[in-house]
Amino acid sequence: MAFSLRFAPTNLARARVFRCSSAAPAAVSARCSMAAPPLRVGVAQMTSTNDLEANYNTCSRLVKEAAAGGVNLLCLPESFSFVGAKDGESLKIAQPLDGPIMQRYCSLARESNIWLSLGGFQEKGPDDSHQYNTHVLLDSSGNIRKTYRKIHLFDVDVPGNMVYKESDATAAGESIVVAESPVGLLGLTVCYDLRFPELYQQLRFQHQAQILLVPSAFTKVTGEAHWEILLRARAIETQCYVVAAAQAGRHNEKRESYGDSLIIDPWGIVIARLPDRLATGVAVADIDLSRIDSVRTRMPIAQHRRIGNCLKTQSA
C-alpha cells in the first residue's frame, strides 16, 4: 500500500520565529537567530475495515511516517482501529481505555515520540448494549491526556443511501473537552458534531480553543454535499485552525466514506490536503499561533458577540 506525506506550502503555514534585540545576551541572540521548531500537525486518511491487526499496521506506518517528518501531533480519523462489516461487530470488540487495543496505540505514541489524536475509538460503554464513540488524545509518552465522548449521535436517513442509527449501540457523551498540547489548545469533537456550531462556539468563546479537531467518517453522500463547507464555516466563525482527519473509500459492501482529510486556517483557507481524496496518507501543515492572534485582532468577533449575552427575546 502506498503512503503519502504531503506538506502545506510554506507561504500558507508559516513557522514562528524568535525576535530579539541587538542588545540581547550572546546566548539568547544565538538562539534567536534561528527559527523556532515548527508546530507541525499531520492529518491522516485511511480506509479502516473489521480487521484490527490490518488497521493497526496502517496506523503504525502513518504514525512513523509522520514522526519522521517532524510532526508534533498526528490526527487519525474516526473508527481508526475498527469499522464493523455487520451489525453488532463494533460493540462486540469494544474495550475499556486500559484494554489491549488502546494500550497498543499508547505504546505506538511513546515509541514514535509523537502526540496522537485518535478520534472515534470503540470504548466499552455504560452497559452491555452500548459503547462510547470516544476521541482519545495521547501524549508523546503514551499517556492518555484527555478523552471526549461524542455528544451528537448519527441517527440519520441519508438521502438515496441508507439509514443510520448510531444511538442503537452507542451512548452519547455529556462533556465538552479541551486539552493543552505542544501545538496549542485543542477542542475535541467527532464527525457528526460538525453540524452543531454551538459546540464549536463554546469551545472557542468559553474555553479559548485554538485548534479544533474533527476526526470523521462522513458518508460519501453527505461528504460530497457538505464536508468542506461545514469545516471551513467552523474555522471562519471561531477563528480557529480546523484539523479534520477522514476515513476514505469503501470499507465493506455496506459502507463507504467520503475522505478528503483537511487542515484549515483561522481565515477559512485550506492549507493542507492529500492530492487524492481517497488515498491513504498524511497531509501536513505548520500551525502559526500568531496567525490566530492576527485574525482575531483584526476582526474581534469575541468582543462583538451579543447573542446569549445581552439581547432580550420578544414573545410572538
Secondary structure, 3 states (H helix, E strand, C coil): CCCCEEECCCCCCCCCECCCCCCCCHHHHHHHCCECCCEEEEEEEECCCCCHHHHHHHHHHHHHHHHHCCCCEEEECCCCCCCCCCCCHHHHHCECCCCHHHHHHHHHHHHHCCEEEEEEEEEEEEECCEEEEEEEEECCCCCEEEEEECCCCCEEECCCCCEEEHHHCEECCCCCEEECCCCCCEEECCHHHHHCHHHHHHHHHCCCCCEEECCECCEHHHHHHHHHHHHHHHHHHHCCEEEECEEEEECCCCCEEECCCEEECCCCCEEEECCCCCCCEEEEEEECHHHHHHHHHHCCHHHHCCCCCCCCCCCC
